[in-house]
Amino acid sequence: MRVSLESVIFAFRDGLSPETIAAECFPALTLEQVYGAIAFYLGNRPALDAYLRQMEADDAAFQQAMHDPQFSQKMARERRLLAAA
C-alpha cells in the first residue's frame, strides 16, 4: 500500500503524534517512515506548505467547476460529441 507524503503531513499538521499516525492512520508505514516523512516536511516546510496550498486551491477550483451548471452542460455536450464520433 502506498501512502502519500501529503497524507502524513496533513495528519501531522492536524496534531496527531507520529506514533498515532503509524499505528492508527497508516499501519502500512513503520514508525521510522513516519518520522522520516515528518523530518522531510520540517526540513522543507516553506516549499511543501506552498505546494499543499496550491493543491488545496486546485481542489477547491475543481469542486467549484463540478457544481457550475455551464461546466456540466459543456461536459455533457462533449460526451455526446465523443459518443457520436
Beta strands, then each sheet from edge to edge (+ up, - down):
end
